[in-house]
Amino acid sequence: MGSFEGGGLPPDDVVVRALRAGDEAMFAALLDTWSRGMLRVARSYVSTDHSAEEVVQDTWLAVIDGIDAFEARSSVKTWVFRILVNTAKKRGVRESRTLPWSAFGQGGGPFGDFGAAQGGQAGFAAAWPTPEGEALAAEVRVLIAEALGRLPPRQRVVITLRDVEGCTSDEVCEILEITAANQRVLLHRARTAVRGWLADYYESVKQPE
Protein backbone atom coordinates (compact mmCIF):
# COMPACT_ATOMS: atom_id res chain seq x y z
CA MET A 1 0.00 0.00 0.00
CA GLY A 2 1.39 3.42 -0.84
CA SER A 3 1.71 6.44 1.34
CA PHE A 4 -1.30 8.62 2.18
CA GLU A 5 -0.26 12.07 1.14
CA GLY A 6 -2.36 14.93 2.41
CA GLY A 7 -3.53 12.97 5.44
CA GLY A 8 -6.60 11.45 3.79
CA LEU A 9 -7.66 7.89 4.50
CA PRO A 10 -9.26 5.49 2.02
CA PRO A 11 -12.79 4.11 2.52
CA ASP A 12 -13.42 1.90 5.53
CA ASP A 13 -13.58 -1.34 3.58
CA VAL A 14 -10.09 -0.67 2.21
CA VAL A 15 -8.82 0.19 5.69
CA VAL A 16 -10.25 -2.99 7.19
CA ARG A 17 -8.84 -5.25 4.46
CA ALA A 18 -5.42 -3.66 4.85
CA LEU A 19 -5.39 -4.02 8.63
CA ARG A 20 -6.49 -7.64 8.39
CA ALA A 21 -3.63 -8.22 5.95
CA GLY A 22 -1.12 -6.68 8.35
CA ASP A 23 -0.45 -3.64 6.17
CA GLU A 24 2.02 -1.55 8.16
CA ALA A 25 1.58 1.55 6.00
CA MET A 26 -2.16 1.60 6.66
CA PHE A 27 -1.62 1.16 10.38
CA ALA A 28 0.91 4.00 10.36
CA ALA A 29 -1.57 6.21 8.50
CA LEU A 30 -4.24 5.57 11.12
CA LEU A 31 -1.75 6.33 13.88
CA ASP A 32 -0.78 9.61 12.23
CA THR A 33 -4.38 10.62 11.62
CA TRP A 34 -6.10 9.65 14.87
CA SER A 35 -3.57 9.21 17.68
CA ARG A 36 -3.33 12.88 18.66
CA GLY A 37 -7.10 13.15 18.93
CA MET A 38 -7.22 9.87 20.82
CA LEU A 39 -4.78 11.27 23.36
CA ARG A 40 -7.01 14.32 23.87
CA VAL A 41 -10.06 12.14 24.42
CA ALA A 42 -8.24 9.73 26.73
CA ARG A 43 -6.93 12.62 28.80
CA SER A 44 -10.53 13.51 29.64
CA TYR A 45 -10.74 10.34 31.71
CA VAL A 46 -7.30 9.81 33.22
CA SER A 47 -5.09 11.83 35.50
CA THR A 48 -1.82 12.14 33.58
CA ASP A 49 -0.51 12.43 30.04
CA HIS A 50 1.41 9.20 30.60
CA SER A 51 -1.80 7.37 31.48
CA ALA A 52 -3.45 8.75 28.34
CA GLU A 53 -0.55 7.49 26.23
CA GLU A 54 -0.91 4.03 27.75
CA VAL A 55 -4.65 4.08 27.05
CA VAL A 56 -3.97 4.89 23.40
CA GLN A 57 -1.37 2.13 23.15
CA ASP A 58 -3.78 -0.38 24.71
CA THR A 59 -6.49 0.78 22.31
CA TRP A 60 -4.35 0.16 19.24
CA LEU A 61 -3.44 -3.29 20.53
CA ALA A 62 -7.15 -4.02 20.99
CA VAL A 63 -7.85 -2.76 17.47
CA ILE A 64 -5.27 -5.08 15.96
CA ASP A 65 -6.54 -8.00 18.05
CA GLY A 66 -10.17 -7.28 17.19
CA ILE A 67 -10.05 -6.22 13.54
CA ASP A 68 -10.95 -9.71 12.27
CA ALA A 69 -14.20 -9.51 14.25
CA PHE A 70 -15.10 -6.00 13.06
CA GLU A 71 -18.60 -6.18 11.54
CA ALA A 72 -18.87 -2.67 10.03
CA ARG A 73 -21.93 -1.79 12.10
CA SER A 74 -20.28 1.59 12.59
CA SER A 75 -17.40 3.41 10.93
CA VAL A 76 -13.88 2.26 11.71
CA LYS A 77 -13.18 5.57 13.45
CA THR A 78 -16.27 5.26 15.66
CA TRP A 79 -15.31 1.69 16.52
CA VAL A 80 -11.74 2.69 17.41
CA PHE A 81 -12.85 5.63 19.53
CA ARG A 82 -15.42 3.50 21.35
CA ILE A 83 -12.66 1.05 22.26
CA LEU A 84 -10.57 4.04 23.37
CA VAL A 85 -13.31 5.46 25.60
CA ASN A 86 -14.04 2.10 27.21
CA THR A 87 -10.34 1.57 27.84
CA ALA A 88 -9.94 5.07 29.25
CA LYS A 89 -12.99 4.70 31.49
CA LYS A 90 -11.58 1.53 33.02
CA ARG A 91 -8.25 3.22 33.59
CA GLY A 92 -9.99 6.27 35.02
CA VAL A 93 -12.00 4.18 37.45
CA ARG A 94 -8.77 2.71 38.75
CA GLU A 95 -7.52 6.24 39.26
CA SER A 96 -10.81 7.26 40.90
CA ARG A 97 -11.17 10.00 38.33
CA THR A 98 -14.56 9.34 36.78
CA LEU A 99 -18.16 10.23 37.64
CA PRO A 100 -21.29 8.50 36.35
CA TRP A 101 -22.66 9.88 33.11
CA SER A 102 -26.04 10.22 34.82
CA ALA A 103 -24.64 13.10 36.85
CA PHE A 104 -24.90 15.21 33.73
CA GLY A 105 -27.93 13.51 32.23
CA GLN A 106 -30.62 15.94 33.41
CA GLY A 107 -31.33 19.61 33.06
CA GLY A 108 -30.03 22.14 30.59
CA GLY A 109 -31.90 24.42 28.26
CA PRO A 110 -32.40 24.40 24.52
CA PHE A 111 -29.36 23.74 22.39
CA GLY A 112 -27.66 27.07 21.97
CA ASP A 113 -26.04 28.53 18.88
CA PHE A 114 -22.27 28.52 18.87
CA GLY A 115 -21.65 30.97 16.09
CA ALA A 116 -20.19 29.11 13.16
CA ALA A 117 -18.93 26.27 15.33
CA GLN A 118 -21.79 23.87 14.74
CA GLY A 119 -19.94 20.70 14.03
CA GLY A 120 -16.52 20.71 12.48
CA GLN A 121 -12.85 21.00 13.09
CA ALA A 122 -12.88 24.63 11.93
CA GLY A 123 -15.51 25.56 14.49
CA PHE A 124 -13.31 27.35 17.01
CA ALA A 125 -11.51 29.42 14.42
CA ALA A 126 -14.80 30.45 12.82
CA ALA A 127 -16.35 31.37 16.15
CA TRP A 128 -13.50 33.62 17.21
CA PRO A 129 -11.94 35.57 14.32
CA THR A 130 -8.31 36.47 14.76
CA PRO A 131 -7.68 39.71 12.85
CA GLU A 132 -4.31 40.17 14.52
CA GLY A 133 -2.89 37.34 12.43
CA GLU A 134 -1.23 34.02 13.02
CA ALA A 135 0.42 34.93 16.32
CA LEU A 136 -2.93 35.67 17.94
CA ALA A 137 -4.47 32.60 16.31
CA ALA A 138 -1.76 30.43 17.87
CA GLU A 139 -2.33 32.10 21.24
CA VAL A 140 -6.06 31.47 21.02
CA ARG A 141 -5.44 27.80 20.24
CA VAL A 142 -3.43 27.57 23.46
CA LEU A 143 -6.22 29.32 25.37
CA ILE A 144 -8.81 26.94 23.94
CA ALA A 145 -6.73 23.95 25.00
CA GLU A 146 -6.46 25.40 28.50
CA ALA A 147 -10.20 26.09 28.58
CA LEU A 148 -10.98 22.52 27.56
CA GLY A 149 -8.80 21.31 30.40
CA ARG A 150 -10.91 23.29 32.89
CA LEU A 151 -14.17 21.61 31.86
CA PRO A 152 -15.76 18.72 33.77
CA PRO A 153 -14.60 15.46 32.15
CA ARG A 154 -17.99 14.62 30.56
CA GLN A 155 -18.29 18.00 28.92
CA ARG A 156 -14.67 17.97 27.87
CA VAL A 157 -14.87 14.66 26.03
CA VAL A 158 -18.05 15.65 24.18
CA ILE A 159 -16.73 19.00 22.97
CA THR A 160 -13.39 17.39 22.08
CA LEU A 161 -15.09 14.79 19.92
CA ARG A 162 -17.47 17.26 18.30
CA ASP A 163 -15.46 20.44 17.79
CA VAL A 164 -11.86 19.23 17.80
CA GLU A 165 -12.17 15.79 16.20
CA GLY A 166 -15.10 16.73 13.95
CA CYS A 167 -17.35 13.83 14.94
CA THR A 168 -21.08 14.08 14.29
CA SER A 169 -23.61 14.05 17.11
CA ASP A 170 -24.63 10.52 16.16
CA GLU A 171 -21.01 9.36 16.27
CA VAL A 172 -20.51 10.92 19.70
CA CYS A 173 -23.65 9.24 21.03
CA GLU A 174 -22.41 5.90 19.72
CA ILE A 175 -18.86 6.31 21.00
CA LEU A 176 -19.95 7.42 24.47
CA GLU A 177 -23.17 5.38 24.61
CA ILE A 178 -25.27 8.38 25.63
CA THR A 179 -28.57 9.76 24.39
CA ALA A 180 -28.88 12.55 21.85
CA ALA A 181 -30.43 14.79 24.50
CA ASN A 182 -27.56 14.15 26.90
CA GLN A 183 -25.04 14.89 24.17
CA ARG A 184 -26.74 18.21 23.37
CA VAL A 185 -26.79 19.29 27.01
CA LEU A 186 -23.14 18.42 27.57
CA LEU A 187 -22.06 20.10 24.35
CA HIS A 188 -24.09 23.24 25.03
CA ARG A 189 -22.66 23.60 28.53
CA ALA A 190 -19.11 23.01 27.32
CA ARG A 191 -19.38 25.47 24.42
CA THR A 192 -20.96 28.11 26.66
CA ALA A 193 -18.18 27.79 29.22
CA VAL A 194 -15.35 27.89 26.67
CA ARG A 195 -16.92 30.78 24.83
CA GLY A 196 -17.29 32.70 28.09
CA TRP A 197 -13.68 32.15 29.05
CA LEU A 198 -12.48 33.34 25.65
CA ALA A 199 -14.78 36.36 25.80
CA ASP A 200 -13.18 37.27 29.12
CA TYR A 201 -9.77 36.94 27.49
CA TYR A 202 -10.66 39.22 24.59
CA GLU A 203 -12.09 41.75 27.02
CA SER A 204 -8.86 41.72 29.03
CA VAL A 205 -6.63 42.37 26.00
CA LYS A 206 -8.64 45.23 24.50
CA GLN A 207 -6.48 48.26 23.92
CA PRO A 208 -7.53 51.42 25.83
CA GLU A 209 -8.91 54.18 23.64
C-alpha positions in Angstrom: 0.0 0.0 0.0 1.4 3.4 -0.8 1.7 6.4 1.3 -1.3 8.6 2.2 -0.3 12.1 1.1 -2.4 14.9 2.4 -3.5 13.0 5.4 -6.6 11.5 3.8 -7.7 7.9 4.5 -9.3 5.5 2.0 -12.8 4.1 2.5 -13.4 1.9 5.5 -13.6 -1.3 3.6 -10.1 -0.7 2.2 -8.8 0.2 5.7 -10.3 -3.0 7.2 -8.8 -5.2 4.5 -5.4 -3.7 4.9 -5.4 -4.0 8.6 -6.5 -7.6 8.4 -3.6 -8.2 5.9 -1.1 -6.7 8.3 -0.5 -3.6 6.2 2.0 -1.5 8.2 1.6 1.6 6.0 -2.2 1.6 6.7 -1.6 1.2 10.4 0.9 4.0 10.4 -1.6 6.2 8.5 -4.2 5.6 11.1 -1.8 6.3 13.9 -0.8 9.6 12.2 -4.4 10.6 11.6 -6.1 9.6 14.9 -3.6 9.2 17.7 -3.3 12.9 18.7 -7.1 13.1 18.9 -7.2 9.9 20.8 -4.8 11.3 23.4 -7.0 14.3 23.9 -10.1 12.1 24.4 -8.2 9.7 26.7 -6.9 12.6 28.8 -10.5 13.5 29.6 -10.7 10.3 31.7 -7.3 9.8 33.2 -5.1 11.8 35.5 -1.8 12.1 33.6 -0.5 12.4 30.0 1.4 9.2 30.6 -1.8 7.4 31.5 -3.4 8.8 28.3 -0.5 7.5 26.2 -0.9 4.0 27.7 -4.6 4.1 27.0 -4.0 4.9 23.4 -1.4 2.1 23.2 -3.8 -0.4 24.7 -6.5 0.8 22.3 -4.4 0.2 19.2 -3.4 -3.3 20.5 -7.2 -4.0 21.0 -7.9 -2.8 17.5 -5.3 -5.1 16.0 -6.5 -8.0 18.0 -10.2 -7.3 17.2 -10.1 -6.2 13.5 -10.9 -9.7 12.3 -14.2 -9.5 14.3 -15.1 -6.0 13.1 -18.6 -6.2 11.5 -18.9 -2.7 10.0 -21.9 -1.8 12.1 -20.3 1.6 12.6 -17.4 3.4 10.9 -13.9 2.3 11.7 -13.2 5.6 13.5 -16.3 5.3 15.7 -15.3 1.7 16.5 -11.7 2.7 17.4 -12.8 5.6 19.5 -15.4 3.5 21.4 -12.7 1.1 22.3 -10.6 4.0 23.4 -13.3 5.5 25.6 -14.0 2.1 27.2 -10.3 1.6 27.8 -9.9 5.1 29.2 -13.0 4.7 31.5 -11.6 1.5 33.0 -8.2 3.2 33.6 -10.0 6.3 35.0 -12.0 4.2 37.5 -8.8 2.7 38.8 -7.5 6.2 39.3 -10.8 7.3 40.9 -11.2 10.0 38.3 -14.6 9.3 36.8 -18.2 10.2 37.6 -21.3 8.5 36.4 -22.7 9.9 33.1 -26.0 10.2 34.8 -24.6 13.1 36.9 -24.9 15.2 33.7 -27.9 13.5 32.2 -30.6 15.9 33.4 -31.3 19.6 33.1 -30.0 22.1 30.6 -31.9 24.4 28.3 -32.4 24.4 24.5 -29.4 23.7 22.4 -27.7 27.1 22.0 -26.0 28.5 18.9 -22.3 28.5 18.9 -21.7 31.0 16.1 -20.2 29.1 13.2 -18.9 26.3 15.3 -21.8 23.9 14.7 -19.9 20.7 14.0 -16.5 20.7 12.5 -12.9 21.0 13.1 -12.9 24.6 11.9 -15.5 25.6 14.5 -13.3 27.3 17.0 -11.5 29.4 14.4 -14.8 30.5 12.8 -16.4 31.4 16.2 -13.5 33.6 17.2 -11.9 35.6 14.3 -8.3 36.5 14.8 -7.7 39.7 12.8 -4.3 40.2 14.5 -2.9 37.3 12.4 -1.2 34.0 13.0 0.4 34.9 16.3 -2.9 35.7 17.9 -4.5 32.6 16.3 -1.8 30.4 17.9 -2.3 32.1 21.2 -6.1 31.5 21.0 -5.4 27.8 20.2 -3.4 27.6 23.5 -6.2 29.3 25.4 -8.8 26.9 23.9 -6.7 24.0 25.0 -6.5 25.4 28.5 -10.2 26.1 28.6 -11.0 22.5 27.6 -8.8 21.3 30.4 -10.9 23.3 32.9 -14.2 21.6 31.9 -15.8 18.7 33.8 -14.6 15.5 32.2 -18.0 14.6 30.6 -18.3 18.0 28.9 -14.7 18.0 27.9 -14.9 14.7 26.0 -18.0 15.6 24.2 -16.7 19.0 23.0 -13.4 17.4 22.1 -15.1 14.8 19.9 -17.5 17.3 18.3 -15.5 20.4 17.8 -11.9 19.2 17.8 -12.2 15.8 16.2 -15.1 16.7 14.0 -17.4 13.8 14.9 -21.1 14.1 14.3 -23.6 14.1 17.1 -24.6 10.5 16.2 -21.0 9.4 16.3 -20.5 10.9 19.7 -23.6 9.2 21.0 -22.4 5.9 19.7 -18.9 6.3 21.0 -20.0 7.4 24.5 -23.2 5.4 24.6 -25.3 8.4 25.6 -28.6 9.8 24.4 -28.9 12.6 21.8 -30.4 14.8 24.5 -27.6 14.2 26.9 -25.0 14.9 24.2 -26.7 18.2 23.4 -26.8 19.3 27.0 -23.1 18.4 27.6 -22.1 20.1 24.3 -24.1 23.2 25.0 -22.7 23.6 28.5 -19.1 23.0 27.3 -19.4 25.5 24.4 -21.0 28.1 26.7 -18.2 27.8 29.2 -15.4 27.9 26.7 -16.9 30.8 24.8 -17.3 32.7 28.1 -13.7 32.2 29.0 -12.5 33.3 25.7 -14.8 36.4 25.8 -13.2 37.3 29.1 -9.8 36.9 27.5 -10.7 39.2 24.6 -12.1 41.8 27.0 -8.9 41.7 29.0 -6.6 42.4 26.0 -8.6 45.2 24.5 -6.5 48.3 23.9 -7.5 51.4 25.8 -8.9 54.2 23.6 
